[in-house]
């Protein structure tokens, strides 16, 4: 069934207003999870602090997503096409097993670790499942909305650099001002703007909008002072230009046109770099890529020399590991998701969790094109350069939403 047929069926619904209401509720819940940043949450509850009740440690948006995902099937049947069944089941399985892991952690007294599993991963599964309850045309709009949020975040970040003032609360001390945009943290800003480039190419937006948007996302990433993300953003543009199929251009002409675009991009690189340097967006590159901050993310792996095999295989209190990192390694944070997962879940549990993520994204990527695959690869490469995947950030939710939104039927996939 084509997109037009889906839209036609949707238009013939007697309760069209109910569809629109459901769409608004789902988009509202996703937006709540994405736009209410961690520092902003702390303005209302003890979300990321050491104080507060356990129910305060779960994001408002997560509560909304889980509630809607539980209630909607009670009132409306979920109708899926055959090609949608596998990713839908993958999301259910992923959400169930991650929630089970989180509850097990609570049961053994490691409840502090359960918060980010629920907020980052169970919420992502719920958001993906909710999109499958909508017609395909509405899913596309949800993905486009995520991209609009990222483009707005890039603009806000650039304005923050220019004004030296943040638009949203930020409670982390830093030596150098870096913008957060709508993403809550400079590194999170860089991660998602770089990731957004591939999804922008995969979206239904027009070519002119995609070109302008990709440049804006690249500049916004540089403005965030996220070095790894900036390099990856530039690579994402190059990869999307050279590796994806151009619509409405026959195969014989694509190679020559891509070569011309590549040559133009190379010529334009120096002026663009000059503008970014002049604006101060590349100041963090002056000390090179390997500085104290980068070394801290490598040095943290020395923590394994200070613990027993029992701690590695069975896991241990993360506060104990944090104390070792501070006193033995002289580091302020554990900026490594593999280290955090190993000690929170134990090595077998960490491997199981990794397998769950691999299986889920394999199902989601199977129905997406090369541009979305590039975006997902960029996301994980940048996220694994620090501790993004073990924090209460909405990044995984945003990626899952865009992957589900831009899925294509097997016959239509490019």
C-alpha positions in Angstrom: 0.0 0.0 0.0 1.4 3.4 -1.0 1.8 6.5 1.2 -1.1 8.0 -0.8 -3.3 5.0 0.0 -2.5 5.2 3.6 -3.3 8.9 3.6 -6.6 8.2 1.8 -7.5 5.5 4.3 -6.7 7.9 7.1 -8.8 10.6 5.5 -11.8 8.3 5.3 -11.7 7.6 9.1 -14.9 8.7 10.7 -13.0 9.8 13.8 -10.4 11.8 12.0 -10.3 14.2 14.9 -9.3 11.3 17.2 -6.4 10.5 15.0 -5.2 14.1 15.1 -5.7 14.1 18.9 -3.6 10.9 19.2 -0.9 12.4 17.0 -0.8 15.6 19.1 -0.6 13.6 22.3 2.2 11.4 21.0 4.2 14.3 19.6 3.6 16.2 22.8 5.0 13.3 24.9 8.1 12.9 22.7 8.7 16.7 22.8 8.3 16.7 26.5 11.0 14.1 26.8 13.3 15.9 24.4 12.9 19.5 25.3 12.7 19.3 29.1 16.5 19.0 29.6 18.1 17.5 32.7 19.0 20.9 34.3 15.4 22.1 33.6 14.0 19.0 35.2 16.1 19.8 38.3 14.2 23.1 38.5 11.1 21.2 39.4 12.3 17.9 41.0 15.5 16.3 42.3 16.0 14.6 39.0 19.8 14.1 38.7 20.8 15.1 42.2 21.7 12.8 45.2 18.5 13.9 47.0 14.8 13.2 46.3 12.4 10.3 46.1 12.8 7.5 43.6 9.8 8.6 41.6 11.6 12.0 41.0 14.4 10.2 39.1 12.2 9.4 36.1 11.6 12.1 33.5 8.1 13.6 33.0 8.3 12.7 29.4 9.1 9.1 30.2 6.0 8.8 32.4 4.0 10.3 29.6 5.3 8.0 26.9 4.8 4.9 29.0 1.3 5.9 30.1 0.2 6.6 26.5 1.8 3.4 25.2 -0.1 1.4 27.8 -3.4 3.2 27.3 -3.8 3.6 23.5 -4.0 -0.2 22.7 -6.9 -0.4 25.1 -9.0 2.0 22.9 -7.7 1.5 19.4 -6.4 -1.6 17.7 -2.8 -1.5 16.3 -2.9 -2.3 12.6 0.5 -3.1 11.1 1.6 -4.1 7.6 3.7 -7.2 7.2 6.9 -5.3 6.8 6.3 -3.4 10.1 5.9 -6.4 12.3 9.6 -7.3 12.8 10.7 -3.8 14.0 7.5 -3.5 16.1 8.3 -6.8 17.9 12.0 -5.8 18.2 10.9 -2.6 20.1 8.6 -4.6 22.4 11.3 -7.1 23.1 13.9 -4.5 23.7 11.7 -2.4 26.0 10.7 -5.5 28.0 14.2 -6.8 28.6 15.7 -3.4 29.4 12.9 -2.8 31.9 13.5 -6.2 33.4 17.2 -5.4 33.8 16.3 -2.1 35.5 13.9 -3.8 37.9 16.6 -6.4 38.7 19.0 -3.6 39.6 16.5 -2.1 41.9 15.9 -5.5 43.5 19.6 -6.0 44.3 20.1 -2.4 45.6 21.5 -0.7 42.6 18.4 1.4 41.8 20.5 4.4 40.9 21.6 2.6 37.7 18.0 1.9 36.7 17.1 5.5 36.1 19.0 6.0 32.9 18.0 2.6 31.6 14.4 3.6 31.8 14.8 7.2 30.7 17.2 6.5 27.9 16.2 3.1 26.6 12.7 2.1 27.8 11.5 5.6 26.8 13.0 5.2 23.4 11.2 1.8 22.9 7.9 3.4 24.0 8.3 6.3 21.6 9.0 4.0 18.7 6.0 1.8 19.5 3.8 4.8 19.7 4.8 5.9 16.2 3.7 2.5 14.9 0.3 3.3 16.2 0.1 6.3 13.8 -0.4 6.3 10.0 2.8 6.4 8.0 2.3 10.0 6.9 2.1 11.1 10.6 5.2 9.2 11.4 7.0 11.1 8.7 5.9 14.4 10.3 7.2 13.2 13.7 10.6 12.6 12.2 10.6 16.0 10.5 9.6 17.6 13.8 12.8 16.1 15.4 14.9 17.6 12.7 13.2 21.0 13.1 14.1 20.8 16.8 17.7 20.0 15.9 17.9 22.9 13.5 16.4 25.2 16.0 18.9 24.0 18.6 21.7 24.7 16.2 20.5 28.3 15.7 20.0 28.8 19.4 23.5 27.4 20.1 25.1 29.8 17.5 23.2 32.7 19.1 24.4 31.6 22.6 28.0 31.8 21.4 27.4 35.3 20.0 25.7 36.6 23.1 27.7 34.6 25.7 24.4 33.7 27.4 22.5 30.4 27.5 18.8 30.3 26.9 18.1 27.3 29.2 19.5 26.4 32.6 22.9 24.6 32.8 24.3 23.5 36.1 27.8 22.2 35.1 30.8 24.3 35.9 33.2 24.8 33.0 36.4 26.7 32.2 35.2 27.8 28.7 31.7 28.9 27.6 30.1 26.4 25.3 26.4 26.5 24.1 23.8 23.9 24.9 21.0 24.9 22.6 18.0 22.8 23.3 20.0 19.7 24.1 21.0 20.4 27.7 24.8 19.9 27.4 27.4 21.1 24.9 28.5 17.5 24.0 24.9 16.4 23.7 24.4 19.4 21.4 27.3 18.3 19.2 26.3 14.7 19.2 22.7 15.2 18.0 23.5 18.0 15.5 26.1 15.7 13.9 23.7 12.8 13.9 21.0 15.0 12.4 22.8 15.5 9.1 22.3 11.9 7.9 18.6 11.9 9.0 18.1 15.2 7.3 19.3 13.6 4.0 17.0 10.7 4.7 14.0 12.9 5.3 11.3 14.0 2.7 12.5 17.7 2.9 13.5 19.3 -0.4 17.1 19.4 -1.7 17.6 23.1 -1.0 16.4 22.7 2.6 18.6 19.7 3.1 21.7 21.5 1.8 21.1 24.6 4.0 20.1 22.5 7.0 23.3 20.3 6.7 25.5 23.4 6.7 23.6 24.8 9.7 24.0 21.6 11.6 27.7 21.5 10.8 28.2 25.1 12.0 26.1 24.4 15.1 28.2 21.4 15.9 31.4 23.4 15.6 29.9 26.2 17.8 29.2 23.6 20.5 33.0 23.0 20.9 32.5 19.2 20.4 35.6 18.2 18.5 34.8 14.6 17.7 31.3 15.5 16.7 32.5 18.3 14.5 34.9 16.0 12.6 32.1 13.4 12.3 29.6 16.0 11.1 32.0 16.9 8.2 32.4 13.2 7.4 28.6 12.7 7.5 28.1 15.4 4.8 30.9 13.8 2.7 29.5 10.3 3.2 25.9 11.3 2.4 27.1 13.1 -0.8 29.1 10.2 -2.1 27.4 7.1 -0.8 23.7 7.8 -1.1 21.6 7.7 -4.2 20.5 11.0 -5.6 16.8 11.2 -6.5 15.7 12.1 -10.0 19.3 11.7 -11.3 20.1 8.6 -13.5 23.0 6.3 -12.5 25.1 7.3 -15.5 25.1 11.0 -14.4 25.5 10.5 -10.7 29.2 9.7 -10.7 30.2 12.8 -12.6 27.8 15.0 -10.6 29.1 13.7 -7.3 32.7 14.3 -8.5 31.8 17.9 -9.3 30.1 18.4 -5.9 33.1 16.9 -4.2 35.5 19.3 -6.0 33.3 22.2 -5.1 33.2 21.1 -1.4 37.0 20.8 -1.3 37.4 24.3 -2.8 34.8 25.7 -0.3 36.4 24.0 2.7 39.2 26.6 3.4 36.8 29.6 3.4 34.4 27.8 5.6 37.1 26.9 8.0 38.3 30.5 8.0 34.8 31.7 8.9 34.5 29.2 11.7 38.0 30.1 13.1 37.1 33.8 12.9 33.9 33.2 14.8 35.8 31.3 17.5 33.9 28.1 16.8 37.1 26.0 16.4 39.0 27.3 19.5 39.0 23.9 21.1 41.0 22.5 18.2 43.9 24.8 19.0 45.4 22.4 21.5 44.9 19.4 19.2 42.6 16.4 19.6 44.6 14.7 22.3 44.5 16.9 25.3 43.8 16.4 29.0 40.1 15.9 28.4 40.7 13.3 25.7 43.3 11.5 27.8 40.8 11.3 30.8 38.5 9.2 28.6 41.4 6.8 28.0 42.8 6.8 31.4 39.5 5.8 33.0 40.1 2.2 31.6 42.9 1.8 34.1 40.2 1.4 36.8 40.1 -2.3 35.9 43.6 -2.7 37.4 42.2 -1.7 40.8 39.2 -4.0 41.1 38.7 -7.8 41.4 37.3 -10.2 38.8 34.3 -10.5 41.0 33.6 -6.8 40.6 34.0 -7.1 36.8 31.9 -10.3 36.3 29.2 -9.5 38.9 29.2 -5.8 39.0 29.5 -3.6 42.0 28.3 -0.3 43.5 29.2 2.4 41.0 29.9 4.8 43.9 32.8 2.5 44.8 34.1 2.7 41.2 33.7 6.5 41.2 35.8 6.7 44.4 38.6 4.7 42.8 38.5 6.9 39.7 38.7 10.0 41.9 41.4 8.9 44.4 43.5 6.5 42.3 43.2 8.0 38.8 42.6 11.6 39.8 39.7 11.9 37.4 36.4 13.7 38.2 34.1 11.6 36.1 33.7 8.1 34.6 33.5 9.3 30.9 33.0 5.8 29.4 29.8 3.9 28.8 31.6 0.5 28.6 33.2 1.0 32.0 29.9 2.1 33.6 27.9 -0.7 32.0 30.5 -3.3 33.1 30.3 -2.3 36.8 26.6 -1.7 36.9 25.5 -4.8 35.1 28.5 -7.1 35.4 30.3 -8.2 32.3 27.7 -10.8 31.2 24.9 -8.3 31.7 26.8 -5.6 29.8 27.3 -8.0 26.9 23.6 -8.9 27.0 22.6 -5.3 27.0 24.9 -4.6 24.1 23.4 -7.5 22.2 19.9 -6.1 22.8 20.9 -2.7 21.3 22.6 -4.4 18.3 19.5 -6.5 17.5 17.1 -3.5 17.9 19.1 -1.2 15.6 19.6 -4.0 13.1 15.8 -4.3 12.8 15.3 -0.6 12.5 18.1 0.0 10.0 16.9 -2.8 7.8 14.1 -0.7 6.6 16.1 2.6 6.3 18.4 3.8 3.5 22.1 4.6 3.6 21.7 8.1 4.9 20.0 6.9 8.0 22.6 4.2 8.4 25.3 6.9 8.2 23.5 9.0 10.8 23.2 6.0 13.2 26.9 5.1 12.8 27.9 8.7 13.5 25.7 8.7 16.6 27.3 5.6 18.1 30.8 6.6 17.2 30.5 10.0 18.8 28.4 8.7 21.8 31.0 6.0 22.6 33.7 8.7 22.8 32.3 9.7 26.2 29.5 8.5 28.5 26.4 9.7 26.5 24.9 6.2 26.4 24.9 5.8 30.1 23.2 9.1 31.1 19.6 10.4 31.3 19.7 12.1 27.9 16.9 11.8 25.3 19.4 11.0 22.5 18.5 7.4 21.9 14.8 8.3 21.9 15.4 10.9 19.2 17.4 8.4 17.0 14.7 5.7 17.4 12.0 8.2 16.5 13.8 9.3 13.3 14.6 5.7 12.3 10.9 4.7 12.7 9.7 7.8 11.1 11.8 7.5 7.9 11.4 3.8 7.4 10.4 2.8 3.9 8.6 -0.2 2.5 11.1 -2.8 1.1 10.1 -2.1 -2.5 10.5 1.7 -2.0 13.8 1.7 -0.1 16.7 3.4 -1.8 
